[in-house]
């Protein structure tokens, strides 16, 4: 056998691999066409484009998880739970303000019956001063009264920073400027009314003395 008549095995192998690849491609496309017919897609090309678009529209797994997460209400059972959630979950002023309104004066008084805790009184006053609204006036007054009746209030008040003292003063200025003509709202129960003091104006005057605001 002459040299030119020798079988080129490498060329045959390449041709075989190409044929196998073409066969696999045909099988894949044929299977896709069958699925397209079953799903009533007009053409294979439209089916292929629709599959790509569907893949792109799928949200990432973590986004679905985040969407299911709902913010739980602020309901601390103890002062330590309040302090933990206040620092860890309530970062913005509006969030802190709404959390205080949600608890109300009675609950605040129960949580901090023994002591407000070092540094916390100032943060509470800042949140109230920055976001108090006329419609919330009664609730804020009751919260302030409950805080004034907590353990070691005078000591905690004396430990306020200069900025916190200014916030306290600003808070009472806002409360004084708000409408004082309306009577106490129903949310101020008999237990929450300070001994014999009637009306928001009387309560405000008492709080001015308790907080040492001129």
Secondary structure as a PSIPRED ss2 file (coil, helix, strand):
# PSIPRED VFORMAT (PSIPRED V4.0)

   1 X C   1.000  0.000  0.000
   2 X C   1.000  0.000  0.000
   3 X H   0.000  1.000  0.000
   4 X H   0.000  1.000  0.000
   5 X H   0.000  1.000  0.000
   6 X C   1.000  0.000  0.000
   7 X C   1.000  0.000  0.000
   8 X C   1.000  0.000  0.000
   9 X H   0.000  1.000  0.000
  10 X H   0.000  1.000  0.000
  11 X H   0.000  1.000  0.000
  12 X H   0.000  1.000  0.000
  13 X H   0.000  1.000  0.000
  14 X H   0.000  1.000  0.000
  15 X H   0.000  1.000  0.000
  16 X H   0.000  1.000  0.000
  17 X H   0.000  1.000  0.000
  18 X H   0.000  1.000  0.000
  19 X H   0.000  1.000  0.000
  20 X H   0.000  1.000  0.000
  21 X H   0.000  1.000  0.000
  22 X H   0.000  1.000  0.000
  23 X H   0.000  1.000  0.000
  24 X H   0.000  1.000  0.000
  25 X H   0.000  1.000  0.000
  26 X H   0.000  1.000  0.000
  27 X H   0.000  1.000  0.000
  28 X H   0.000  1.000  0.000
  29 X H   0.000  1.000  0.000
  30 X H   0.000  1.000  0.000
  31 X H   0.000  1.000  0.000
  32 X H   0.000  1.000  0.000
  33 X H   0.000  1.000  0.000
  34 X H   0.000  1.000  0.000
  35 X H   0.000  1.000  0.000
  36 X H   0.000  1.000  0.000
  37 X H   0.000  1.000  0.000
  38 X H   0.000  1.000  0.000
  39 X C   1.000  0.000  0.000
  40 X C   1.000  0.000  0.000
  41 X C   1.000  0.000  0.000
  42 X C   1.000  0.000  0.000
  43 X C   1.000  0.000  0.000
  44 X H   0.000  1.000  0.000
  45 X H   0.000  1.000  0.000
  46 X H   0.000  1.000  0.000
  47 X H   0.000  1.000  0.000
  48 X H   0.000  1.000  0.000
  49 X H   0.000  1.000  0.000
  50 X H   0.000  1.000  0.000
  51 X H   0.000  1.000  0.000
  52 X H   0.000  1.000  0.000
  53 X H   0.000  1.000  0.000
  54 X H   0.000  1.000  0.000
  55 X H   0.000  1.000  0.000
  56 X H   0.000  1.000  0.000
  57 X H   0.000  1.000  0.000
  58 X C   1.000  0.000  0.000
  59 X C   1.000  0.000  0.000
  60 X C   1.000  0.000  0.000
  61 X H   0.000  1.000  0.000
  62 X H   0.000  1.000  0.000
  63 X H   0.000  1.000  0.000
  64 X H   0.000  1.000  0.000
  65 X H   0.000  1.000  0.000
  66 X H   0.000  1.000  0.000
  67 X H   0.000  1.000  0.000
  68 X H   0.000  1.000  0.000
  69 X C   1.000  0.000  0.000
  70 X C   1.000  0.000  0.000
  71 X C   1.000  0.000  0.000
  72 X C   1.000  0.000  0.000
  73 X C   1.000  0.000  0.000
  74 X C   1.000  0.000  0.000
  75 X C   1.000  0.000  0.000
  76 X C   1.000  0.000  0.000
  77 X C   1.000  0.000  0.000
  78 X C   1.000  0.000  0.000
  79 X H   0.000  1.000  0.000
  80 X H   0.000  1.000  0.000
  81 X H   0.000  1.000  0.000
  82 X H   0.000  1.000  0.000
  83 X H   0.000  1.000  0.000
  84 X H   0.000  1.000  0.000
  85 X H   0.000  1.000  0.000
  86 X H   0.000  1.000  0.000
  87 X H   0.000  1.000  0.000
  88 X H   0.000  1.000  0.000
  89 X C   1.000  0.000  0.000
  90 X C   1.000  0.000  0.000
  91 X C   1.000  0.000  0.000
  92 X C   1.000  0.000  0.000
  93 X H   0.000  1.000  0.000
  94 X H   0.000  1.000  0.000
  95 X H   0.000  1.000  0.000
  96 X H   0.000  1.000  0.000
  97 X H   0.000  1.000  0.000
  98 X H   0.000  1.000  0.000
  99 X H   0.000  1.000  0.000
 100 X H   0.000  1.000  0.000
 101 X H   0.000  1.000  0.000
 102 X H   0.000  1.000  0.000
 103 X H   0.000  1.000  0.000
 104 X H   0.000  1.000  0.000
 105 X H   0.000  1.000  0.000
 106 X H   0.000  1.000  0.000
 107 X H   0.000  1.000  0.000
 108 X H   0.000  1.000  0.000
 109 X H   0.000  1.000  0.000
 110 X H   0.000  1.000  0.000
 111 X H   0.000  1.000  0.000
 112 X C   1.000  0.000  0.000
 113 X C   1.000  0.000  0.000
 114 X C   1.000  0.000  0.000
 115 X C   1.000  0.000  0.000
 116 X C   1.000  0.000  0.000
 117 X C   1.000  0.000  0.000
 118 X C   1.000  0.000  0.000
 119 X C   1.000  0.000  0.000
 120 X H   0.000  1.000  0.000
 121 X H   0.000  1.000  0.000
 122 X H   0.000  1.000  0.000
 123 X H   0.000  1.000  0.000
 124 X H   0.000  1.000  0.000
 125 X H   0.000  1.000  0.000
 126 X H   0.000  1.000  0.000
 127 X H   0.000  1.000  0.000
 128 X H   0.000  1.000  0.000
 129 X H   0.000  1.000  0.000
 130 X H   0.000  1.000  0.000
 131 X H   0.000  1.000  0.000
 132 X C   1.000  0.000  0.000
 133 X C   1.000  0.000  0.000
 134 X H   0.000  1.000  0.000
 135 X H   0.000  1.000  0.000
 136 X H   0.000  1.000  0.000
 137 X H   0.000  1.000  0.000
 138 X H   0.000  1.000  0.000
 139 X H   0.000  1.000  0.000
 140 X H   0.000  1.000  0.000
 141 X H   0.000  1.000  0.000
 142 X H   0.000  1.000  0.000
 143 X H   0.000  1.000  0.000
 144 X H   0.000  1.000  0.000
 145 X H   0.000  1.000  0.000
 146 X H   0.000  1.000  0.000
 147 X H   0.000  1.000  0.000
 148 X H   0.000  1.000  0.000
 149 X C   1.000  0.000  0.000
 150 X C   1.000  0.000  0.000
 151 X C   1.000  0.000  0.000
 152 X C   1.000  0.000  0.000
 153 X H   0.000  1.000  0.000
 154 X H   0.000  1.000  0.000
 155 X H   0.000  1.000  0.000
 156 X H   0.000  1.000  0.000
 157 X H   0.000  1.000  0.000
 158 X H   0.000  1.000  0.000
 159 X C   1.000  0.000  0.000
 160 X C   1.000  0.000  0.000
 161 X C   1.000  0.000  0.000
 162 X H   0.000  1.000  0.000
 163 X H   0.000  1.000  0.000
 164 X H   0.000  1.000  0.000
 165 X H   0.000  1.000  0.000
 166 X H   0.000  1.000  0.000
 167 X H   0.000  1.000  0.000
 168 X H   0.000  1.000  0.000
 169 X H   0.000  1.000  0.000
 170 X H   0.000  1.000  0.000
 171 X H   0.000  1.000  0.000
 172 X H   0.000  1.000  0.000
 173 X H   0.000  1.000  0.000
 174 X H   0.000  1.000  0.000
 175 X H   0.000  1.000  0.000
 176 X H   0.000  1.000  0.000
 177 X H   0.000  1.000  0.000
 178 X C   1.000  0.000  0.000
 179 X C   1.000  0.000  0.000
 180 X C   1.000  0.000  0.000
 181 X C   1.000  0.000  0.000
 182 X C   1.000  0.000  0.000
 183 X C   1.000  0.000  0.000
 184 X C   1.000  0.000  0.000
 185 X C   1.000  0.000  0.000
 186 X C   1.000  0.000  0.000
 187 X C   1.000  0.000  0.000
 188 X C   1.000  0.000  0.000
 189 X C   1.000  0.000  0.000
 190 X C   1.000  0.000  0.000
 191 X C   1.000  0.000  0.000
 192 X C   1.000  0.000  0.000
 193 X C   1.000  0.000  0.000
 194 X C   1.000  0.000  0.000
 195 X C   1.000  0.000  0.000
 196 X C   1.000  0.000  0.000
 197 X C   1.000  0.000  0.000
 198 X C   1.000  0.000  0.000
 199 X H   0.000  1.000  0.000
 200 X H   0.000  1.000  0.000
 201 X H   0.000  1.000  0.000
 202 X H   0.000  1.000  0.000
 203 X H   0.000  1.000  0.000
 204 X H   0.000  1.000  0.000
 205 X H   0.000  1.000  0.000
 206 X H   0.000  1.000  0.000
 207 X H   0.000  1.000  0.000
 208 X H   0.000  1.000  0.000
 209 X H   0.000  1.000  0.000
 210 X H   0.000  1.000  0.000
 211 X C   1.000  0.000  0.000
 212 X C   1.000  0.000  0.000
 213 X C   1.000  0.000  0.000
 214 X C   1.000  0.000  0.000
